[in-house]
Amino acid sequence: MPHQALLIAPVITTMVLMVCDLASSSQQTVIGGSTPSKLIDLSQRSNTNGRNPILVRDRQSIDAVAIAVHIGKGETIRNRHNSVQMLAIDRLFNASHCAQHGSKKVELFHPLVIYEDHGIALDKVVDVVFGGNKKCEPNLVKASRKVERQHMGSGSYDVFSGIYGASVKSRALRWIAESTHYNRMWILEGDIVWTGSAWDEFFNEYADDSADLIAINTTLKNGLDWPHFASCTLCDDKEGTLAARKTAFLPVFRISKRLARAVLEGLGSSTLTGHHEVYISTICARIKGCRWRVIESSQHCRFRPEITLKNLRQGIIKSRLYHPVKSSDVFSQLLQFASSA
């Protein structure tokens, strides 16, 4: 899709956004409610699981959904049932992202796996996970730290990528920024679980919202003592207050194409950088018209400690996000609850 470049002044607070590629609200996926014309009615599909009818218009009005994972040498075909990341991939791709409409398959969201390859052929693993019975072919996108450093510059990349130096979120941002078919993307970490019936139920909650960023807001919780502020040159301001710096917790978030482009162009064209959990949200706060909607079902999301079976014995809540889930036993128990509740 042709677009004008963003003009980024030397001082990032004066960034001017000259493009908006978001679909209008009338083009977005519609869940229930009024029925715009020329929508495909999937209310008769075989796998609704008692949920409301889902109406889909066209490819540019549905979301891309990327699960960002790190596939290590231990993630083999044999032990994939014991791998949290394989369970996460399995659940995303087995959500109702494809439905039969006559003789055609209709895409409800576009799923991808964005991964760093550390010695295992993910395509072979995914092939075994789905056994050739996938409702839609998975799109596997390989991420490389070397390539992302080349796009951002090593200094910007090393700070933006965070303490683990992973390239998967940077690659996800570049994928949506360069896409000619999709205008926004959900990005999920492999250790987050939604206790609703399926992931599409969660995505549908926000389908009619055109916000550029949908994420957990941690600005007040982190305060001014958040350790990653020290490396955030974008955060430097004379007042030294939270007014000019916003933080988000990002195990799951949705970003628009225009915001992804602004983030990448800012990182690639200036010396100002920051950890992705402050850079993305702060850039949004400084762009005229950029809107951030807060995720409200995140009471069980945290950086550390990990969710344990002991935590689950205190009770699991329906339609909530749980993070971090590092144990396949915990992951499986959450999924069992989600499917039976």
Contacts in CASP RR format, 6 or more apart in sequence:
PFRMAT RR
TARGET T0000
AUTHOR 0000-0000-0000
METHOD contacts of the structure
MODEL  1
MPHQALLIAPVITTMVLMVCDLASSSQQTVIGGSTPSKLIDLSQRSNTNG
RNPILVRDRQSIDAVAIAVHIGKGETIRNRHNSVQMLAIDRLFNASHCAQ
HGSKKVELFHPLVIYEDHGIALDKVVDVVFGGNKKCEPNLVKASRKVERQ
HMGSGSYDVFSGIYGASVKSRALRWIAESTHYNRMWILEGDIVWTGSAWD
EFFNEYADDSADLIAINTTLKNGLDWPHFASCTLCDDKEGTLAARKTAFL
PVFRISKRLARAVLEGLGSSTLTGHHEVYISTICARIKGCRWRVIESSQH
CRFRPEITLKNLRQGIIKSRLYHPVKSSDVFSQLLQFASSA
1 21 0 8 1.000
1 180 0 8 1.000
3 19 0 8 1.000
3 21 0 8 1.000
3 261 0 8 1.000
4 18 0 8 1.000
4 19 0 8 1.000
5 18 0 8 1.000
5 19 0 8 1.000
5 265 0 8 1.000
6 15 0 8 1.000
6 16 0 8 1.000
6 17 0 8 1.000
6 18 0 8 1.000
6 19 0 8 1.000
6 261 0 8 1.000
6 262 0 8 1.000
6 265 0 8 1.000
6 266 0 8 1.000
7 15 0 8 1.000
7 16 0 8 1.000
7 18 0 8 1.000
8 15 0 8 1.000
8 16 0 8 1.000
8 262 0 8 1.000
8 265 0 8 1.000
8 266 0 8 1.000
8 269 0 8 1.000
8 270 0 8 1.000
9 15 0 8 1.000
9 16 0 8 1.000
10 270 0 8 1.000
12 234 0 8 1.000
12 266 0 8 1.000
12 270 0 8 1.000
12 272 0 8 1.000
12 283 0 8 1.000
12 286 0 8 1.000
13 237 0 8 1.000
13 244 0 8 1.000
13 286 0 8 1.000
15 262 0 8 1.000
15 266 0 8 1.000
15 283 0 8 1.000
15 286 0 8 1.000
15 287 0 8 1.000
16 288 0 8 1.000
17 258 0 8 1.000
17 262 0 8 1.000
17 287 0 8 1.000
17 288 0 8 1.000
17 289 0 8 1.000
17 290 0 8 1.000
19 258 0 8 1.000
19 261 0 8 1.000
20 258 0 8 1.000
21 183 0 8 1.000
21 256 0 8 1.000
21 257 0 8 1.000
21 258 0 8 1.000
22 183 0 8 1.000
22 184 0 8 1.000
22 210 0 8 1.000
22 212 0 8 1.000
22 256 0 8 1.000
22 257 0 8 1.000
22 258 0 8 1.000
23 60 0 8 1.000
23 61 0 8 1.000
23 183 0 8 1.000
23 210 0 8 1.000
24 210 0 8 1.000
25 208 0 8 1.000
25 210 0 8 1.000
26 36 0 8 1.000
27 57 0 8 1.000
27 58 0 8 1.000
27 60 0 8 1.000
27 61 0 8 1.000
28 57 0 8 1.000
28 61 0 8 1.000
28 207 0 8 1.000
28 208 0 8 1.000
28 210 0 8 1.000
29 54 0 8 1.000
29 55 0 8 1.000
29 56 0 8 1.000
29 57 0 8 1.000
29 61 0 8 1.000
29 62 0 8 1.000
29 63 0 8 1.000
29 108 0 8 1.000
29 204 0 8 1.000
29 207 0 8 1.000
29 208 0 8 1.000
30 36 0 8 1.000
30 39 0 8 1.000
30 55 0 8 1.000
30 57 0 8 1.000
30 207 0 8 1.000
30 208 0 8 1.000
31 52 0 8 1.000
31 54 0 8 1.000
31 55 0 8 1.000
31 204 0 8 1.000
31 207 0 8 1.000
31 208 0 8 1.000
32 52 0 8 1.000
32 53 0 8 1.000
32 54 0 8 1.000
32 55 0 8 1.000
35 41 0 8 1.000
35 55 0 8 1.000
36 55 0 8 1.000
36 57 0 8 1.000
38 57 0 8 1.000
39 55 0 8 1.000
39 56 0 8 1.000
39 57 0 8 1.000
40 55 0 8 1.000
40 56 0 8 1.000
40 57 0 8 1.000
40 101 0 8 1.000
40 106 0 8 1.000
41 53 0 8 1.000
41 55 0 8 1.000
42 48 0 8 1.000
42 53 0 8 1.000
42 54 0 8 1.000
42 55 0 8 1.000
42 56 0 8 1.000
42 99 0 8 1.000
42 101 0 8 1.000
42 106 0 8 1.000
42 108 0 8 1.000
43 53 0 8 1.000
43 54 0 8 1.000
45 96 0 8 1.000
45 99 0 8 1.000
45 100 0 8 1.000
45 101 0 8 1.000
46 100 0 8 1.000
47 96 0 8 1.000
47 99 0 8 1.000
48 96 0 8 1.000
49 96 0 8 1.000
49 197 0 8 1.000
49 198 0 8 1.000
51 197 0 8 1.000
51 201 0 8 1.000
54 96 0 8 1.000
54 99 0 8 1.000
54 108 0 8 1.000
54 200 0 8 1.000
54 204 0 8 1.000
56 62 0 8 1.000
56 106 0 8 1.000
56 107 0 8 1.000
56 108 0 8 1.000
59 107 0 8 1.000
59 110 0 8 1.000
59 181 0 8 1.000
59 182 0 8 1.000
60 181 0 8 1.000
60 182 0 8 1.000
60 183 0 8 1.000
61 183 0 8 1.000
62 107 0 8 1.000
62 108 0 8 1.000
62 109 0 8 1.000
62 110 0 8 1.000
62 182 0 8 1.000
63 109 0 8 1.000
63 110 0 8 1.000
63 182 0 8 1.000
63 184 0 8 1.000
63 185 0 8 1.000
63 186 0 8 1.000
63 203 0 8 1.000
63 207 0 8 1.000
63 254 0 8 1.000
64 109 0 8 1.000
64 110 0 8 1.000
64 111 0 8 1.000
64 112 0 8 1.000
64 175 0 8 1.000
64 176 0 8 1.000
64 179 0 8 1.000
64 182 0 8 1.000
64 184 0 8 1.000
64 185 0 8 1.000
64 186 0 8 1.000
65 92 0 8 1.000
65 97 0 8 1.000
65 109 0 8 1.000
65 110 0 8 1.000
65 111 0 8 1.000
65 112 0 8 1.000
65 185 0 8 1.000
65 186 0 8 1.000
65 188 0 8 1.000
65 199 0 8 1.000
65 203 0 8 1.000
66 111 0 8 1.000
66 112 0 8 1.000
66 113 0 8 1.000
66 114 0 8 1.000
66 141 0 8 1.000
66 172 0 8 1.000
66 175 0 8 1.000
66 185 0 8 1.000
66 186 0 8 1.000
66 187 0 8 1.000
66 188 0 8 1.000
67 88 0 8 1.000
67 89 0 8 1.000
67 92 0 8 1.000
67 111 0 8 1.000
67 112 0 8 1.000
67 113 0 8 1.000
67 114 0 8 1.000
67 188 0 8 1.000
67 189 0 8 1.000
67 190 0 8 1.000
68 114 0 8 1.000
68 115 0 8 1.000
68 143 0 8 1.000
68 166 0 8 1.000
68 168 0 8 1.000
68 169 0 8 1.000
68 172 0 8 1.000
68 187 0 8 1.000
68 188 0 8 1.000
68 189 0 8 1.000
68 190 0 8 1.000
69 85 0 8 1.000
69 88 0 8 1.000
69 89 0 8 1.000
69 113 0 8 1.000
69 114 0 8 1.000
69 115 0 8 1.000
69 116 0 8 1.000
69 168 0 8 1.000
69 189 0 8 1.000
69 190 0 8 1.000
70 85 0 8 1.000
70 115 0 8 1.000
70 116 0 8 1.000
70 118 0 8 1.000
70 166 0 8 1.000
70 168 0 8 1.000
71 85 0 8 1.000
71 115 0 8 1.000
71 116 0 8 1.000
71 117 0 8 1.000
71 118 0 8 1.000
71 119 0 8 1.000
71 120 0 8 1.000
71 122 0 8 1.000
71 125 0 8 1.000
72 118 0 8 1.000
72 119 0 8 1.000
72 120 0 8 1.000
73 118 0 8 1.000
73 119 0 8 1.000
73 120 0 8 1.000
74 120 0 8 1.000
75 83 0 8 1.000
75 85 0 8 1.000
75 86 0 8 1.000
75 120 0 8 1.000
75 125 0 8 1.000
76 120 0 8 1.000
76 125 0 8 1.000
77 124 0 8 1.000
77 125 0 8 1.000
77 128 0 8 1.000
80 86 0 8 1.000
80 125 0 8 1.000
80 128 0 8 1.000
80 129 0 8 1.000
81 87 0 8 1.000
81 328 0 8 1.000
82 328 0 8 1.000
83 328 0 8 1.000
84 190 0 8 1.000
84 191 0 8 1.000
84 325 0 8 1.000
84 326 0 8 1.000
84 327 0 8 1.000
84 328 0 8 1.000
84 331 0 8 1.000
85 190 0 8 1.000
85 191 0 8 1.000
86 125 0 8 1.000
86 129 0 8 1.000
87 328 0 8 1.000
87 331 0 8 1.000
87 332 0 8 1.000
87 335 0 8 1.000
88 188 0 8 1.000
88 190 0 8 1.000
88 191 0 8 1.000
88 192 0 8 1.000
88 193 0 8 1.000
88 331 0 8 1.000
89 113 0 8 1.000
89 126 0 8 1.000
89 129 0 8 1.000
89 190 0 8 1.000
90 129 0 8 1.000
90 130 0 8 1.000
91 198 0 8 1.000
91 199 0 8 1.000
91 335 0 8 1.000
92 111 0 8 1.000
92 188 0 8 1.000
92 199 0 8 1.000
93 111 0 8 1.000
93 126 0 8 1.000
93 129 0 8 1.000
93 130 0 8 1.000
93 134 0 8 1.000
93 136 0 8 1.000
93 138 0 8 1.000
94 130 0 8 1.000
94 135 0 8 1.000
95 109 0 8 1.000
95 111 0 8 1.000
95 198 0 8 1.000
95 199 0 8 1.000
95 200 0 8 1.000
96 108 0 8 1.000
96 198 0 8 1.000
96 200 0 8 1.000
97 107 0 8 1.000
97 108 0 8 1.000
97 109 0 8 1.000
97 110 0 8 1.000
97 111 0 8 1.000
97 135 0 8 1.000
97 136 0 8 1.000
97 200 0 8 1.000
98 105 0 8 1.000
98 106 0 8 1.000
98 107 0 8 1.000
98 108 0 8 1.000
98 135 0 8 1.000
98 136 0 8 1.000
99 105 0 8 1.000
99 106 0 8 1.000
99 108 0 8 1.000
99 135 0 8 1.000
100 106 0 8 1.000
105 135 0 8 1.000
105 136 0 8 1.000
107 136 0 8 1.000
108 200 0 8 1.000
109 186 0 8 1.000
109 200 0 8 1.000
109 203 0 8 1.000
110 139 0 8 1.000
110 181 0 8 1.000
110 182 0 8 1.000
111 136 0 8 1.000
111 138 0 8 1.000
111 139 0 8 1.000
112 138 0 8 1.000
112 139 0 8 1.000
112 140 0 8 1.000
112 141 0 8 1.000
112 175 0 8 1.000
113 122 0 8 1.000
113 126 0 8 1.000
113 138 0 8 1.000
113 139 0 8 1.000
113 140 0 8 1.000
113 141 0 8 1.000
114 141 0 8 1.000
114 142 0 8 1.000
114 143 0 8 1.000
114 168 0 8 1.000
114 171 0 8 1.000
114 172 0 8 1.000
114 175 0 8 1.000
115 122 0 8 1.000
115 140 0 8 1.000
115 141 0 8 1.000
115 142 0 8 1.000
115 143 0 8 1.000
115 168 0 8 1.000
116 142 0 8 1.000
116 143 0 8 1.000
116 144 0 8 1.000
116 145 0 8 1.000
116 166 0 8 1.000
116 167 0 8 1.000
116 168 0 8 1.000
117 142 0 8 1.000
122 140 0 8 1.000
122 142 0 8 1.000
123 140 0 8 1.000
126 138 0 8 1.000
126 140 0 8 1.000
130 138 0 8 1.000
141 171 0 8 1.000
141 172 0 8 1.000
141 175 0 8 1.000
143 166 0 8 1.000
143 167 0 8 1.000
143 168 0 8 1.000
143 170 0 8 1.000
143 171 0 8 1.000
144 167 0 8 1.000
144 171 0 8 1.000
145 157 0 8 1.000
145 161 0 8 1.000
145 165 0 8 1.000
145 166 0 8 1.000
145 167 0 8 1.000
147 167 0 8 1.000
147 171 0 8 1.000
148 157 0 8 1.000
148 161 0 8 1.000
148 167 0 8 1.000
148 170 0 8 1.000
148 171 0 8 1.000
148 174 0 8 1.000
149 157 0 8 1.000
149 158 0 8 1.000
151 157 0 8 1.000
151 170 0 8 1.000
151 174 0 8 1.000
151 264 0 8 1.000
151 268 0 8 1.000
152 160 0 8 1.000
152 170 0 8 1.000
152 264 0 8 1.000
152 267 0 8 1.000
152 268 0 8 1.000
153 267 0 8 1.000
153 268 0 8 1.000
155 273 0 8 1.000
156 267 0 8 1.000
156 268 0 8 1.000
156 271 0 8 1.000
156 273 0 8 1.000
156 274 0 8 1.000
157 167 0 8 1.000
157 170 0 8 1.000
157 267 0 8 1.000
158 165 0 8 1.000
159 231 0 8 1.000
159 232 0 8 1.000
159 273 0 8 1.000
159 274 0 8 1.000
159 275 0 8 1.000
160 170 0 8 1.000
160 267 0 8 1.000
160 273 0 8 1.000
160 274 0 8 1.000
160 275 0 8 1.000
160 276 0 8 1.000
160 279 0 8 1.000
161 167 0 8 1.000
161 169 0 8 1.000
161 170 0 8 1.000
161 276 0 8 1.000
162 228 0 8 1.000
162 275 0 8 1.000
162 276 0 8 1.000
169 187 0 8 1.000
169 250 0 8 1.000
169 276 0 8 1.000
170 276 0 8 1.000
172 185 0 8 1.000
172 187 0 8 1.000
173 187 0 8 1.000
173 255 0 8 1.000
173 260 0 8 1.000
173 263 0 8 1.000
173 264 0 8 1.000
174 260 0 8 1.000
174 264 0 8 1.000
175 185 0 8 1.000
176 182 0 8 1.000
176 184 0 8 1.000
176 185 0 8 1.000
176 255 0 8 1.000
176 257 0 8 1.000
176 260 0 8 1.000
177 257 0 8 1.000
177 260 0 8 1.000
177 261 0 8 1.000
177 264 0 8 1.000
179 185 0 8 1.000
179 257 0 8 1.000
182 257 0 8 1.000
183 256 0 8 1.000
183 257 0 8 1.000
184 254 0 8 1.000
184 255 0 8 1.000
184 256 0 8 1.000
184 257 0 8 1.000
185 254 0 8 1.000
185 255 0 8 1.000
185 257 0 8 1.000
185 260 0 8 1.000
186 203 0 8 1.000
186 252 0 8 1.000
186 253 0 8 1.000
186 254 0 8 1.000
187 250 0 8 1.000
187 252 0 8 1.000
187 253 0 8 1.000
187 254 0 8 1.000
187 255 0 8 1.000
188 199 0 8 1.000
188 251 0 8 1.000
188 252 0 8 1.000
189 250 0 8 1.000
189 251 0 8 1.000
189 252 0 8 1.000
189 323 0 8 1.000
189 324 0 8 1.000
191 251 0 8 1.000
191 306 0 8 1.000
191 323 0 8 1.000
191 324 0 8 1.000
191 325 0 8 1.000
191 326 0 8 1.000
192 251 0 8 1.000
192 252 0 8 1.000
192 301 0 8 1.000
192 321 0 8 1.000
192 322 0 8 1.000
192 323 0 8 1.000
192 324 0 8 1.000
192 325 0 8 1.000
193 321 0 8 1.000
193 322 0 8 1.000
193 323 0 8 1.000
193 325 0 8 1.000
193 331 0 8 1.000
193 334 0 8 1.000
193 335 0 8 1.000
193 338 0 8 1.000
194 201 0 8 1.000
194 202 0 8 1.000
194 319 0 8 1.000
194 320 0 8 1.000
194 321 0 8 1.000
194 322 0 8 1.000
194 338 0 8 1.000
195 316 0 8 1.000
195 317 0 8 1.000
195 318 0 8 1.000
195 319 0 8 1.000
195 320 0 8 1.000
195 321 0 8 1.000
195 322 0 8 1.000
195 334 0 8 1.000
195 337 0 8 1.000
195 338 0 8 1.000
195 341 0 8 1.000
196 202 0 8 1.000
196 318 0 8 1.000
196 319 0 8 1.000
196 320 0 8 1.000
196 338 0 8 1.000
196 341 0 8 1.000
197 338 0 8 1.000
197 339 0 8 1.000
201 319 0 8 1.000
202 297 0 8 1.000
202 319 0 8 1.000
202 321 0 8 1.000
206 214 0 8 1.000
206 254 0 8 1.000
206 293 0 8 1.000
209 293 0 8 1.000
210 256 0 8 1.000
210 291 0 8 1.000
211 254 0 8 1.000
211 256 0 8 1.000
211 291 0 8 1.000
211 292 0 8 1.000
211 293 0 8 1.000
212 255 0 8 1.000
212 256 0 8 1.000
212 258 0 8 1.000
212 259 0 8 1.000
212 284 0 8 1.000
212 287 0 8 1.000
212 289 0 8 1.000
212 290 0 8 1.000
212 291 0 8 1.000
212 292 0 8 1.000
213 248 0 8 1.000
213 253 0 8 1.000
213 254 0 8 1.000
213 255 0 8 1.000
213 256 0 8 1.000
213 259 0 8 1.000
213 280 0 8 1.000
213 281 0 8 1.000
213 284 0 8 1.000
213 290 0 8 1.000
213 291 0 8 1.000
213 292 0 8 1.000
213 293 0 8 1.000
214 253 0 8 1.000
214 254 0 8 1.000
214 292 0 8 1.000
214 293 0 8 1.000
214 294 0 8 1.000
214 295 0 8 1.000
215 248 0 8 1.000
215 249 0 8 1.000
215 250 0 8 1.000
215 252 0 8 1.000
215 253 0 8 1.000
215 254 0 8 1.000
215 280 0 8 1.000
215 281 0 8 1.000
215 292 0 8 1.000
215 294 0 8 1.000
215 295 0 8 1.000
216 248 0 8 1.000
216 249 0 8 1.000
216 250 0 8 1.000
216 251 0 8 1.000
216 252 0 8 1.000
216 253 0 8 1.000
216 294 0 8 1.000
216 295 0 8 1.000
216 298 0 8 1.000
216 301 0 8 1.000
217 246 0 8 1.000
217 247 0 8 1.000
217 248 0 8 1.000
217 281 0 8 1.000
217 292 0 8 1.000
217 294 0 8 1.000
218 247 0 8 1.000
218 248 0 8 1.000
218 249 0 8 1.000
218 277 0 8 1.000
219 242 0 8 1.000
219 245 0 8 1.000
219 246 0 8 1.000
219 247 0 8 1.000
219 248 0 8 1.000
219 281 0 8 1.000
220 242 0 8 1.000
222 247 0 8 1.000
223 242 0 8 1.000
223 247 0 8 1.000
224 240 0 8 1.000
224 241 0 8 1.000
224 242 0 8 1.000
226 247 0 8 1.000
226 278 0 8 1.000
228 274 0 8 1.000
228 275 0 8 1.000
228 277 0 8 1.000
228 278 0 8 1.000
229 235 0 8 1.000
229 245 0 8 1.000
229 278 0 8 1.000
231 273 0 8 1.000
231 274 0 8 1.000
231 275 0 8 1.000
232 245 0 8 1.000
232 273 0 8 1.000
232 274 0 8 1.000
232 275 0 8 1.000
232 278 0 8 1.000
232 279 0 8 1.000
233 271 0 8 1.000
233 272 0 8 1.000
233 273 0 8 1.000
233 274 0 8 1.000
234 245 0 8 1.000
234 272 0 8 1.000
234 273 0 8 1.000
234 274 0 8 1.000
234 278 0 8 1.000
234 279 0 8 1.000
234 282 0 8 1.000
234 283 0 8 1.000
235 244 0 8 1.000
235 245 0 8 1.000
235 274 0 8 1.000
235 278 0 8 1.000
235 282 0 8 1.000
237 243 0 8 1.000
237 244 0 8 1.000
237 245 0 8 1.000
244 282 0 8 1.000
244 285 0 8 1.000
244 286 0 8 1.000
245 278 0 8 1.000
245 282 0 8 1.000
246 278 0 8 1.000
246 281 0 8 1.000
246 282 0 8 1.000
246 284 0 8 1.000
246 285 0 8 1.000
246 292 0 8 1.000
247 277 0 8 1.000
247 278 0 8 1.000
247 281 0 8 1.000
248 277 0 8 1.000
248 278 0 8 1.000
248 280 0 8 1.000
248 281 0 8 1.000
248 292 0 8 1.000
249 277 0 8 1.000
249 298 0 8 1.000
249 301 0 8 1.000
249 303 0 8 1.000
250 276 0 8 1.000
250 277 0 8 1.000
250 280 0 8 1.000
251 301 0 8 1.000
251 321 0 8 1.000
251 323 0 8 1.000
251 324 0 8 1.000
252 295 0 8 1.000
252 321 0 8 1.000
252 323 0 8 1.000
253 280 0 8 1.000
253 295 0 8 1.000
255 280 0 8 1.000
258 290 0 8 1.000
259 280 0 8 1.000
259 283 0 8 1.000
259 284 0 8 1.000
259 287 0 8 1.000
259 290 0 8 1.000
262 283 0 8 1.000
262 287 0 8 1.000
262 290 0 8 1.000
263 279 0 8 1.000
263 280 0 8 1.000
263 283 0 8 1.000
266 272 0 8 1.000
266 283 0 8 1.000
267 273 0 8 1.000
267 279 0 8 1.000
273 279 0 8 1.000
281 292 0 8 1.000
283 290 0 8 1.000
284 290 0 8 1.000
284 291 0 8 1.000
284 292 0 8 1.000
285 292 0 8 1.000
295 321 0 8 1.000
297 319 0 8 1.000
297 320 0 8 1.000
297 321 0 8 1.000
298 320 0 8 1.000
298 321 0 8 1.000
299 317 0 8 1.000
299 320 0 8 1.000
300 307 0 8 1.000
300 317 0 8 1.000
300 320 0 8 1.000
300 321 0 8 1.000
300 322 0 8 1.000
300 323 0 8 1.000
301 321 0 8 1.000
301 322 0 8 1.000
301 323 0 8 1.000
302 323 0 8 1.000
302 324 0 8 1.000
303 324 0 8 1.000
304 324 0 8 1.000
306 324 0 8 1.000
306 325 0 8 1.000
306 326 0 8 1.000
306 327 0 8 1.000
306 330 0 8 1.000
307 322 0 8 1.000
307 323 0 8 1.000
307 324 0 8 1.000
307 325 0 8 1.000
307 326 0 8 1.000
307 327 0 8 1.000
307 330 0 8 1.000
308 327 0 8 1.000
308 330 0 8 1.000
309 327 0 8 1.000
309 329 0 8 1.000
309 330 0 8 1.000
309 333 0 8 1.000
312 330 0 8 1.000
312 333 0 8 1.000
312 334 0 8 1.000
316 333 0 8 1.000
316 334 0 8 1.000
316 337 0 8 1.000
318 337 0 8 1.000
318 338 0 8 1.000
318 341 0 8 1.000
322 334 0 8 1.000
325 331 0 8 1.000
325 334 0 8 1.000
END
